[in-house]
């Protein structure tokens, strides 16, 4: 099927049944997943951060990330196990899988089977990789190289492409290098393999739409997010990803549930939270398509005592509350720290996350991750990893926009922000055992 066919799908009558392969092709080319469509299956989906594929149950051979793969090997890998390779004829795969492989490898097709030239450029630094290999073209008109890099590429009808467009000054000068170890014959590039000497990412937190005006309005916070996104989009080179470490919005029903004379009912709280989530998505949806976005949940997203229901509300809006992903040979694990802060509302969820966390960290270490980074909302501790509540005597004042404080010493006590020692050690012991480099919050 040609790209022209996919383009004409927009004119189909809604009642017509679309070709599933055409729908998948359209989504692959024209859609950068965000929020719930990018945070799923406990990993991160983004067209420029290709993750190892899920493990094949009927796989025959296991290989580590450093093994050279023979031509036509199709590699799959999932947390807790080494990469699994299976000899597969690419032509026999579904069209969607062929397109994924082509996009992952940056194949520039001439429309014929046989030798194709592959050029892999790194948008996030100055390195470009080139190699040649035998890869059968899945289509005769799709040009994934243009999909990623070329806004002058024309669609078959002559109209300009809208696919991940960029201006020429947005890219750093490239240096051509040969790297047969990283892009060997038949190997599908993914982020478990190091592709460049360095990369960058942005960490921010507490966008907290509605905090200043106590959820009566949130234009102030919305404007800060808009300006932040604009600044990130101007960075050169672009960061590989942005992690927003929780408290995306301020409204969460449990903060008003037992409040005397609460101005908000449960239905009002949910309605306001949904509106704040939508405005957050609108603002952060303007992030450059080439930059992946990771959204974490904070206590103002799921409550100080999170429950399965409150976490499911976050899942519907933003996707998985904990996940992992590779980026340029580094492993990144995103933790829902709210279940560590207070697991009483859903203790089984903490147990499930701990089991998952150890499996992912063990896998990262076995696969030779260059670095392992952790991301969460709460700081694991404020001053010392053995601190307890009685050690924390400080107070942070309430925002001045909330009006005069009820007493001179009113504010947030320090112990409000950290995680109890017995819960924090569950994570920190795993971080030490498997060599986590740094934890961001």
Secondary structure as UniProt FT lines:
FT   HELIX           3..8
FT   HELIX           9..11
FT   TURN            14..15
FT   HELIX           20..30
FT   HELIX           35..37
FT   STRAND          39..40
FT   TURN            41..42
FT   STRAND          43..44
FT   TURN            47..48
FT   TURN            57..58
FT   STRAND          61..63
FT   TURN            65..66
FT   TURN            71..72
FT   STRAND          73..76
FT   TURN            79..80
FT   STRAND          83..87
FT   HELIX           90..92
FT   HELIX           95..105
FT   STRAND          107..108
FT   STRAND          115..121
FT   TURN            123..124
FT   STRAND          127..134
FT   HELIX           144..149
FT   TURN            151..152
FT   TURN            156..157
FT   HELIX           168..170
FT   STRAND          175..178
FT   TURN            180..182
FT   TURN            185..186
FT   TURN            191..192
FT   STRAND          201..204
FT   TURN            210..215
FT   HELIX           219..234
FT   STRAND          241..244
FT   HELIX           254..257
FT   TURN            260..261
FT   HELIX           266..284
FT   TURN            285..286
FT   TURN            289..290
FT   STRAND          292..295
FT   HELIX           299..302
FT   TURN            304..305
FT   HELIX           308..318
FT   STRAND          323..327
FT   TURN            328..329
FT   STRAND          330..334
FT   HELIX           338..341
FT   HELIX           343..345
FT   HELIX           347..366
FT   TURN            367..368
FT   STRAND          372..375
FT   TURN            385..386
FT   HELIX           389..391
FT   STRAND          395..396
FT   HELIX           400..402
FT   TURN            408..409
FT   STRAND          412..413
FT   HELIX           414..416
FT   HELIX           421..434
FT   STRAND          438..440
//
